[in-house]
């Protein structure tokens, strides 16, 4: 699925099933909550924390999709074309960081 298509699908779902978008501030808070849920899973799976009984049935892919969903909602609400924004962001990073990471001794094996 293209990013534009994802933005359209989320928009259609919101307008038909979801009734309307939550306001931008509410969606920002929801995005923060969803990122926190993903962080909890990553901290337990890859970090030093252990899983609690309530965390054992985690679904990392679903948590990532939740983050993406709310980010798409915010993009739709604020008129951001995420596909265009990502292309420009990759170009910016490519120019700015062309040699930065290659020359970082911390990244050498």
LINVENBEL-V748212 format. One line per field, one symbol per residue. psi: psi as a letter, one per 20 degrees, with the letter a starting at -180 (. if undefined). burial: + if it has 16 or more other ideal C-beta (glycine too) atoms within 10 Angstrom, else -. A space follows every 50 residues. Layout:
psi = ???
burial = ???
This chain:
psi = pqgggggggggggghghifrqqrhgghgggggghhggghgghhhgibiqq prhiihkqnhghhhhgggghggghgghjkpohggggghgggghgghkgig hhjohiiq.
burial = --+--++--++--+------++----+--++--++-++-++--+------ -------+----+--+++++++++++-----+------------------ ---------
